[in-house]
Amino acid sequence: MNWSRLPALPVDPSWLESQRIVSFQRRHKAALAFDIMRTKLLKDAREHGWKTLGVTAPTAGCGKATVAANLAISLTKHEKLRVGLIDLDLRRPRIASIFAQNGQISTEDYLRGECRASDFLVRIGDNLAIGASRDAVGHPAELLHGPEAAQTLTRLRDELNADMLIFNLPALLDGDDCLGMLPLVETSLLAVGAEYSTVSDIDIAERELQAQTRLLGVVLNKCQYTSEQSANFQV
């Protein structure tokens, strides 16, 4: 795939900051946390040959899309790295809104194989490709678990040839949407919301991810006890 031919999506830094996307600000406290996360991911990815990462959460409301977007931007600070970010949370899509994207092609159409990747993806800068739409899907589990979705995403991985392909996955405990996607990712991150996630939910989600993927770590998000928005990363 020729990345330079993907439609360019302009970004407004003030809008991104309003969406809690701070990784482009090198001196922001939370940006440092995502840079540390990036370094850990790249180290392990190089050791194991990983190229796919799934970001999920125990339940909705933990800010996993924000984590996925910040990590993707942090990775693109390495100018030679190509990064893909795909929103597979079809019940509560957030990535398109975060980046103020109004695409004509829905994620549902793409996963059904009704359009090409080059028609679905947009590009930010030279090395970040985003696949997302604002449209929720009525019965996402059936779509995500179907053979067309798996084949389409496998083909996307090969065509995009990104150094890291990040999937914003559905929440683990809000249904079975996420379970069908876990075999497609080599490693995973669990985003938990301070004062949102219970210890029991975190434990169940961790065990599920460890059983099906290599769990990279846990991100404590939405912490109210710091002067700046921040995320804490634990291996």
TORKOL-4160 file (C-alpha; in steps of 0.2 Angstrom, whole numbers, padded with zeros to 4 digits, m for minus):
235
<pt num="1" X="0000" Y="0000" Z="0000"/>
<pt num="2" X="0006" Y="0017" Z="m0004"/>
<pt num="3" X="0004" Y="0027" Z="0012"/>
<pt num="4" X="0007" Y="0044" Z="0003"/>
<pt num="5" X="m0009" Y="0041" Z="m0007"/>
<pt num="6" X="m0020" Y="0039" Z="0008"/>
<pt num="7" X="m0031" Y="0055" Z="0011"/>
<pt num="8" X="m0023" Y="0067" Z="0023"/>
<pt num="9" X="m0033" Y="0071" Z="0039"/>
<pt num="10" X="m0028" Y="0088" Z="0046"/>
<pt num="11" X="m0027" Y="0089" Z="0065"/>
<pt num="12" X="m0030" Y="0103" Z="0077"/>
<pt num="13" X="m0019" Y="0102" Z="0092"/>
<pt num="14" X="m0032" Y="0112" Z="0103"/>
<pt num="15" X="m0045" Y="0100" Z="0098"/>
<pt num="16" X="m0034" Y="0085" Z="0102"/>
<pt num="17" X="m0030" Y="0092" Z="0119"/>
<pt num="18" X="m0049" Y="0094" Z="0123"/>
<pt num="19" X="m0050" Y="0075" Z="0119"/>
<pt num="20" X="m0036" Y="0071" Z="0132"/>
<pt num="21" X="m0024" Y="0068" Z="0118"/>
<pt num="22" X="m0007" Y="0074" Z="0124"/>
<pt num="23" X="0006" Y="0063" Z="0117"/>
<pt num="24" X="0011" Y="0077" Z="0104"/>
<pt num="25" X="0016" Y="0088" Z="0118"/>
<pt num="26" X="0033" Y="0082" Z="0122"/>
<pt num="27" X="0034" Y="0091" Z="0139"/>
<pt num="28" X="0017" Y="0086" Z="0146"/>
<pt num="29" X="0017" Y="0074" Z="0161"/>
<pt num="30" X="0005" Y="0062" Z="0153"/>
<pt num="31" X="0015" Y="0062" Z="0137"/>
<pt num="32" X="0030" Y="0055" Z="0146"/>
<pt num="33" X="0019" Y="0041" Z="0153"/>
<pt num="34" X="0014" Y="0036" Z="0136"/>
<pt num="35" X="0032" Y="0037" Z="0129"/>
<pt num="36" X="0038" Y="0025" Z="0143"/>
<pt num="37" X="0024" Y="0014" Z="0138"/>
<pt num="38" X="0029" Y="0015" Z="0120"/>
<pt num="39" X="0047" Y="0011" Z="0124"/>
<pt num="40" X="0041" Y="m0005" Z="0133"/>
<pt num="41" X="0030" Y="m0010" Z="0119"/>
<pt num="42" X="0044" Y="m0008" Z="0106"/>
<pt num="43" X="0057" Y="m0017" Z="0116"/>
<pt num="44" X="0045" Y="m0032" Z="0118"/>
<pt num="45" X="0039" Y="m0031" Z="0100"/>
<pt num="46" X="0057" Y="m0032" Z="0094"/>
<pt num="47" X="0061" Y="m0047" Z="0105"/>
<pt num="48" X="0045" Y="m0057" Z="0100"/>
<pt num="49" X="0042" Y="m0050" Z="0082"/>
<pt num="50" X="0025" Y="m0043" Z="0087"/>
<pt num="51" X="0016" Y="m0031" Z="0076"/>
<pt num="52" X="m0002" Y="m0031" Z="0083"/>
<pt num="53" X="m0008" Y="m0023" Z="0099"/>
<pt num="54" X="m0026" Y="m0024" Z="0106"/>
<pt num="55" X="m0031" Y="m0011" Z="0119"/>
<pt num="56" X="m0046" Y="m0015" Z="0129"/>
<pt num="57" X="m0054" Y="m0012" Z="0146"/>
<pt num="58" X="m0064" Y="m0022" Z="0159"/>
<pt num="59" X="m0080" Y="m0011" Z="0155"/>
<pt num="60" X="m0085" Y="0005" Z="0145"/>
<pt num="61" X="m0079" Y="0022" Z="0152"/>
<pt num="62" X="m0061" Y="0017" Z="0156"/>
<pt num="63" X="m0054" Y="0028" Z="0142"/>
<pt num="64" X="m0046" Y="0014" Z="0132"/>
<pt num="65" X="m0048" Y="0024" Z="0115"/>
<pt num="66" X="m0039" Y="0038" Z="0123"/>
<pt num="67" X="m0025" Y="0027" Z="0128"/>
<pt num="68" X="m0024" Y="0019" Z="0111"/>
<pt num="69" X="m0024" Y="0036" Z="0102"/>
<pt num="70" X="m0011" Y="0043" Z="0114"/>
<pt num="71" X="0000" Y="0027" Z="0112"/>
<pt num="72" X="m0001" Y="0028" Z="0093"/>
<pt num="73" X="0004" Y="0046" Z="0092"/>
<pt num="74" X="0018" Y="0043" Z="0104"/>
<pt num="75" X="0025" Y="0029" Z="0092"/>
<pt num="76" X="0024" Y="0041" Z="0077"/>
<pt num="77" X="0037" Y="0052" Z="0086"/>
<pt num="78" X="0049" Y="0039" Z="0079"/>
<pt num="79" X="0048" Y="0045" Z="0061"/>
<pt num="80" X="0054" Y="0029" Z="0054"/>
<pt num="81" X="0040" Y="0019" Z="0062"/>
<pt num="82" X="0023" Y="0017" Z="0053"/>
<pt num="83" X="0008" Y="0015" Z="0064"/>
<pt num="84" X="m0010" Y="0009" Z="0061"/>
<pt num="85" X="m0024" Y="0013" Z="0073"/>
<pt num="86" X="m0041" Y="0004" Z="0069"/>
<pt num="87" X="m0057" Y="0006" Z="0080"/>
<pt num="88" X="m0065" Y="m0010" Z="0082"/>
<pt num="89" X="m0077" Y="m0005" Z="0097"/>
<pt num="90" X="m0092" Y="m0005" Z="0086"/>
<pt num="91" X="m0104" Y="m0002" Z="0100"/>
<pt num="92" X="m0096" Y="0014" Z="0106"/>
<pt num="93" X="m0084" Y="0020" Z="0092"/>
<pt num="94" X="m0073" Y="0034" Z="0098"/>
<pt num="95" X="m0057" Y="0036" Z="0087"/>
<pt num="96" X="m0066" Y="0045" Z="0073"/>
<pt num="97" X="m0073" Y="0058" Z="0086"/>
<pt num="98" X="m0056" Y="0060" Z="0094"/>
<pt num="99" X="m0048" Y="0065" Z="0078"/>
<pt num="100" X="m0063" Y="0075" Z="0071"/>
<pt num="101" X="m0064" Y="0063" Z="0057"/>
<pt num="102" X="m0080" Y="0062" Z="0046"/>
<pt num="103" X="m0077" Y="0048" Z="0034"/>
<pt num="104" X="m0089" Y="0042" Z="0021"/>
<pt num="105" X="m0084" Y="0023" Z="0023"/>
<pt num="106" X="m0091" Y="0015" Z="0038"/>
<pt num="107" X="m0080" Y="0002" Z="0048"/>
<pt num="108" X="m0095" Y="m0010" Z="0045"/>
<pt num="109" X="m0094" Y="m0009" Z="0027"/>
<pt num="110" X="m0075" Y="m0011" Z="0027"/>
<pt num="111" X="m0076" Y="m0027" Z="0039"/>
<pt num="112" X="m0089" Y="m0034" Z="0027"/>
<pt num="113" X="m0076" Y="m0033" Z="0013"/>
<pt num="114" X="m0087" Y="m0020" Z="0003"/>
<pt num="115" X="m0072" Y="m0007" Z="0001"/>
<pt num="116" X="m0054" Y="m0007" Z="m0001"/>
<pt num="117" X="m0042" Y="m0002" Z="0014"/>
<pt num="118" X="m0036" Y="0013" Z="0004"/>
<pt num="119" X="m0054" Y="0019" Z="0003"/>
<pt num="120" X="m0057" Y="0017" Z="0022"/>
<pt num="121" X="m0040" Y="0023" Z="0029"/>
<pt num="122" X="m0035" Y="0041" Z="0032"/>
<pt num="123" X="m0017" Y="0047" Z="0036"/>
<pt num="124" X="m0011" Y="0059" Z="0049"/>
<pt num="125" X="0007" Y="0065" Z="0045"/>
<pt num="126" X="0017" Y="0053" Z="0036"/>
<pt num="127" X="0017" Y="0038" Z="0047"/>
<pt num="128" X="0000" Y="0036" Z="0056"/>
<pt num="129" X="m0015" Y="0028" Z="0047"/>
<pt num="130" X="m0032" Y="0028" Z="0055"/>
<pt num="131" X="m0047" Y="0017" Z="0051"/>
<pt num="132" X="m0063" Y="0023" Z="0060"/>
<pt num="133" X="m0080" Y="0029" Z="0058"/>
<pt num="134" X="m0093" Y="0037" Z="0070"/>
<pt num="135" X="m0107" Y="0024" Z="0065"/>
<pt num="136" X="m0111" Y="0011" Z="0079"/>
<pt num="137" X="m0116" Y="m0006" Z="0073"/>
<pt num="138" X="m0132" Y="m0014" Z="0079"/>
<pt num="139" X="m0126" Y="m0032" Z="0081"/>
<pt num="140" X="m0107" Y="m0030" Z="0082"/>
<pt num="141" X="m0103" Y="m0047" Z="0089"/>
<pt num="142" X="m0109" Y="m0057" Z="0074"/>
<pt num="143" X="m0099" Y="m0045" Z="0063"/>
<pt num="144" X="m0083" Y="m0046" Z="0072"/>
<pt num="145" X="m0084" Y="m0065" Z="0075"/>
<pt num="146" X="m0088" Y="m0068" Z="0056"/>
<pt num="147" X="m0075" Y="m0075" Z="0044"/>
<pt num="148" X="m0076" Y="m0059" Z="0033"/>
<pt num="149" X="m0070" Y="m0048" Z="0047"/>
<pt num="150" X="m0055" Y="m0059" Z="0052"/>
<pt num="151" X="m0050" Y="m0061" Z="0034"/>
<pt num="152" X="m0051" Y="m0042" Z="0031"/>
<pt num="153" X="m0041" Y="m0038" Z="0046"/>
<pt num="154" X="m0028" Y="m0051" Z="0042"/>
<pt num="155" X="m0027" Y="m0043" Z="0024"/>
<pt num="156" X="m0026" Y="m0026" Z="0031"/>
<pt num="157" X="m0011" Y="m0031" Z="0042"/>
<pt num="158" X="m0002" Y="m0037" Z="0027"/>
<pt num="159" X="m0006" Y="m0023" Z="0015"/>
<pt num="160" X="m0003" Y="m0009" Z="0028"/>
<pt num="161" X="0014" Y="m0017" Z="0033"/>
<pt num="162" X="0014" Y="m0006" Z="0048"/>
<pt num="163" X="0027" Y="m0008" Z="0062"/>
<pt num="164" X="0013" Y="m0008" Z="0074"/>
<pt num="165" X="m0005" Y="m0010" Z="0071"/>
<pt num="166" X="m0016" Y="m0005" Z="0086"/>
<pt num="167" X="m0034" Y="m0010" Z="0088"/>
<pt num="168" X="m0046" Y="m0001" Z="0100"/>
<pt num="169" X="m0055" Y="m0016" Z="0105"/>
<pt num="170" X="m0072" Y="m0017" Z="0114"/>
<pt num="171" X="m0073" Y="m0019" Z="0133"/>
<pt num="172" X="m0070" Y="m0036" Z="0138"/>
<pt num="173" X="m0084" Y="m0038" Z="0151"/>
<pt num="174" X="m0098" Y="m0029" Z="0142"/>
<pt num="175" X="m0102" Y="m0043" Z="0130"/>
<pt num="176" X="m0093" Y="m0056" Z="0119"/>
<pt num="177" X="m0088" Y="m0043" Z="0105"/>
<pt num="178" X="m0070" Y="m0043" Z="0111"/>
<pt num="179" X="m0067" Y="m0061" Z="0113"/>
<pt num="180" X="m0068" Y="m0064" Z="0094"/>
<pt num="181" X="m0054" Y="m0051" Z="0091"/>
<pt num="182" X="m0041" Y="m0057" Z="0103"/>
<pt num="183" X="m0034" Y="m0071" Z="0092"/>
<pt num="184" X="m0030" Y="m0057" Z="0080"/>
<pt num="185" X="m0018" Y="m0048" Z="0092"/>
<pt num="186" X="m0001" Y="m0053" Z="0098"/>
<pt num="187" X="0000" Y="m0042" Z="0113"/>
<pt num="188" X="m0013" Y="m0032" Z="0123"/>
<pt num="189" X="m0015" Y="m0018" Z="0135"/>
<pt num="190" X="m0028" Y="m0016" Z="0148"/>
<pt num="191" X="m0035" Y="0001" Z="0152"/>
<pt num="192" X="m0043" Y="0003" Z="0169"/>
<pt num="193" X="m0052" Y="0018" Z="0175"/>
<pt num="194" X="m0048" Y="0025" Z="0193"/>
<pt num="195" X="m0065" Y="0024" Z="0202"/>
<pt num="196" X="m0073" Y="0015" Z="0187"/>
<pt num="197" X="m0065" Y="m0002" Z="0188"/>
<pt num="198" X="m0068" Y="m0014" Z="0202"/>
<pt num="199" X="m0054" Y="m0026" Z="0208"/>
<pt num="200" X="m0065" Y="m0040" Z="0203"/>
<pt num="201" X="m0067" Y="m0034" Z="0185"/>
<pt num="202" X="m0049" Y="m0030" Z="0183"/>
<pt num="203" X="m0044" Y="m0048" Z="0189"/>
<pt num="204" X="m0056" Y="m0056" Z="0177"/>
<pt num="205" X="m0050" Y="m0045" Z="0163"/>
<pt num="206" X="m0032" Y="m0048" Z="0166"/>
<pt num="207" X="m0034" Y="m0067" Z="0167"/>
<pt num="208" X="m0044" Y="m0067" Z="0151"/>
<pt num="209" X="m0031" Y="m0057" Z="0142"/>
<pt num="210" X="m0016" Y="m0068" Z="0149"/>
<pt num="211" X="m0025" Y="m0083" Z="0143"/>
<pt num="212" X="m0027" Y="m0077" Z="0125"/>
<pt num="213" X="m0013" Y="m0065" Z="0122"/>
<pt num="214" X="0003" Y="m0058" Z="0129"/>
<pt num="215" X="m0003" Y="m0045" Z="0142"/>
<pt num="216" X="0010" Y="m0030" Z="0140"/>
<pt num="217" X="0003" Y="m0021" Z="0155"/>
<pt num="218" X="m0011" Y="m0012" Z="0164"/>
<pt num="219" X="m0014" Y="0007" Z="0162"/>
<pt num="220" X="m0022" Y="0016" Z="0176"/>
<pt num="221" X="m0032" Y="0030" Z="0168"/>
<pt num="222" X="m0043" Y="0044" Z="0173"/>
<pt num="223" X="m0034" Y="0047" Z="0189"/>
<pt num="224" X="m0041" Y="0062" Z="0199"/>
<pt num="225" X="m0027" Y="0064" Z="0211"/>
<pt num="226" X="m0014" Y="0073" Z="0200"/>
<pt num="227" X="m0014" Y="0091" Z="0194"/>
<pt num="228" X="m0012" Y="0086" Z="0176"/>
<pt num="229" X="m0021" Y="0072" Z="0166"/>
<pt num="230" X="m0010" Y="0057" Z="0167"/>
<pt num="231" X="m0009" Y="0038" Z="0164"/>
<pt num="232" X="0001" Y="0026" Z="0175"/>
<pt num="233" X="0008" Y="0011" Z="0167"/>
<pt num="234" X="0011" Y="m0005" Z="0176"/>
<pt num="235" X="0019" Y="m0021" Z="0169"/>
